[in-house]
Amino acid sequence: MEMIYAVGIVGFLALAYTYLIYPLVMWFWAKVKATDACLCEERVIEPKKIAVVMSVYNEERFLQQRIEQLRNLKYGTEVLIVVGSDGSTDRTNSILKELAKRYANVKAFFFPRRGKASTINDLVRSLPENIEYLVLTDAKTFSDDNAIEVLVSALKGEGVGIAMPLVKATGSKESVYFDMEIKLKCHESLVFGYCAGAFGNMYAMRRALYVPVPENFVVDDLFITLQVVLKGYKTKVCGNTSSYVVPTDVWQEFQRRRRIAAGNWQVLKWMVARTFKFPLSFLFIMFSHKLLRWLGPFWILSIIASTSMLMVQFPILAIPFLVLLVAIYVIKPLRNLVVRFVVLNAALLMGFFDFLFKKQRGVWNPTKREINL
């Protein structure tokens, strides 16, 4: 009995630390240590040395809008834009061919269905030797006009290997998550010079640091971040530019989170053998921000088990529990937050078992989004 209670207390403390205490400590530490609020200095850049890299699969709804939007960014008509279709079966290929004919700086590649990692690897290999900076992005994203300029400028800073913008959701459903997550990464970057992985919708990196992603890996952005850190470079969040993602419904978000969760465990398994090659500060970030959250479903189950045992022994404790349930139901913002938290942890749990039983592959269907860009 005492063991169940002890495990429940550990679970509660772990969740409280990773979701509340750690973000607050990072916020306070960043305020004490820095005053630039993650701003990245804008420097003169050479657009001919920059390539935007994008892997797409069945993106007929978003592809043209994204490429047109990229070309409308500052330097967007001067940088090289390379897009690889990963065995698309809708109108993506015909749209891509038309755009490549229309614009001299858009290059199209067509591959059999193999997965995002393999497509990006081949696209990077295809780039001319003069390309020094990569901007990796997705079709279901759009960005501020200065995104390319700010991100590549940041890479010219001493020791910076990856630069990422703020990430915002165009709808309210995911905005709270993105706001909290990107602020935490911003604070980590200010305090330690690292953050727990780039947001995969858009980030820039030095080409010389790119290492091919294993073809079966799902979370390419985290793997690439780890490789950059292993090479002695830092990651930076640029608060003076933003990228925007299109919201999705709860079921699609669950599927996406489940896939990412399985991919996270893939990367962690790869990382374990190289643990002592990483800086201690980065390991601290990964433990506090990532690993404890990936274990969240198990912390929650331990809390449920210990709380249930307590309520059996002391039925009076059911009253505050019922009051809490009523409050969650009545207060809509709180209800939405709890629903997202439950969906996230259910996906983390399923993703863990997908990894355990090797169900996750490097090929998946893209997340369906609710609106056009």
Steps between C-alpha positions, in 0.01 A plus 500: 500500500774743596681421176194601294477830687872564455479434125201734478692776676796451267265521201340820627839662569631397156200656323511810718870541430496453122182699430515771768819528707753455217331755266478750787866451591601548135285813474653651814855399405461649150370827647800523731756397239384677184300796377485439123181285516638254242549769238739405220720760341423561133815491289574527130444159342584352161180345360688302237647292782160406643270212408147442626441125528152345514373142487134460403250219470147560364509873572289620206302720737795691642800463269445788257405741777811410696740541208338828396524618861867401521574694184327804648733502800798732503763333277237240406555541127879474536540192719482150356178314585525122464189288547488121499176311448510179703288283270197732501183355347282813477561814290818590691734386221322692224488815715868465580595453135307813404664708774847377401432610141366837611775596745872465430592464868257212566641152440277193507600142581279193486570189706323172572327482837774454761434754775595854590848420631614334177354780290674775698829308491486480121398864462795617707736278298368655179585856600777695323830526685461876555201449733608564860168542683186286504148611589292188562125551496162335443216571258244563776692798634536865416737757639577867555660695215835519678519131593782397264702814573473469880564127521802497271636813671486313831712221353777753442521546876790331675438128551133500391408189303119514494265799510123482526219756504220535750215262416139609514173321423258674266207365706441490874505122551876458505605856582544441875729203441712682242525814714619305804735276304673770297539728803667217688734431208575871477595509869711184468682657208570818699619315810699210354540571130300186422135403483326162489474457124395721212138539398481300178267736314788744430860540610836591347836328539852500365526255214839374620331369816235296321528126560267266303204390710452121531224408255274342763521799738182702542613805698764639265509844662602361841761268346650791304506716813689230691755470220558876502552500877738202474713705260535773762248751364211672673134554415325835504139620503440822308221700660494763227347270239223241509364201312136398512340157493147414396291349784368146494222315679550289811513163320757619248703651782488166684627314192779754447606492865495120502732487201733760651502315833617178333764700314619663821574160652685406181725802542543441874620145433753641253602768751559267797816352349637853455378650828837611635593675175234766562553808719357458851279805453341344192443171684332698778269662242414167339425342838291789631319598181475178304557174686279580801218602263541190285450301821191709583241222440674280755513783755126556445421130544697496825306802627166340406594178679611672821206745500253215454651315794476814713133554412421139589655557841365854543178544298477867606784571254259429212331838566790726390558265207140544383526878548807498276317301231208745507741796471671341200164443333365851569810709425550468125868613476587256778299225331679556169837493674416176683372337178822588320705372793310170504530462121872575517565239769278238338703551182826478697387168648396352165817633338711326764338166418534566126872544560518198730334271247668669201172611341617846394659534156668792326198535270171653617200693372519878549293663772173638366457868576173688533556810287710630217793732562 
